[in-house]
C-alpha cells in the first residue's frame, strides 16, 4: 500500500505541500463503472474544499 499520495489540488483541506494527508482516499471513475481508459477519467471523492476564510 502506498504511504505517500501525491496531490496537486492546493485548495483541498487534506493538501499539504503536494501530499494528501487524509487517513484514507476514495478515487472513482467519472460517469461510473469500474475501468478508466486514462487519468482524466478518474477523480478523488475525498476532496473537501479548504476553509481559507
N, C-alpha and C positions, 0 to 999 in steps of 0.2 A: 504494500500500500504506500502511496506517495506521502511523504512527510511535508513537502513544500508544494503549495499550489500557487503558481504564478498567476497574477491578475493585473489587467490594465484598466479596470473600471475604478478610477480615483474617487468617484462620488458614492461608493458603496461603504456602508458603515463597517464592513469587515476588511476593507482595503487598508493595508499598511505597508508602505514602501515597496510596492509592486507584489505584495504577497496577500493571499487570502487568510484571514485569521479566524474564520468560522470554524467551529468544532466539527462540523460536517457540511458537505455541499451536495446539492442536487443539480444535475445537468440533464436536460431533456432535449428531444428532437423537436424543432419547430414544426407545428402542424400535427403533432402526434406521431405515432409509430415508434419503432424500435431501432431504426437504422438511419444514419445520416450519410449523405454522399460526400459532404465536405464540411469544414469547420463552421462556415456561416449558417449552416442548418441546425446548429446547436445553440442552447442558451442556458445560463445559470439561473436556476429558480431560487437560489439562496440570496440573491441580491436584495438589499434593503437600502434605500436612499439614506445617505449620511445626513445628520442634522447639523448643518454648518451655521445655523442661526445664532 
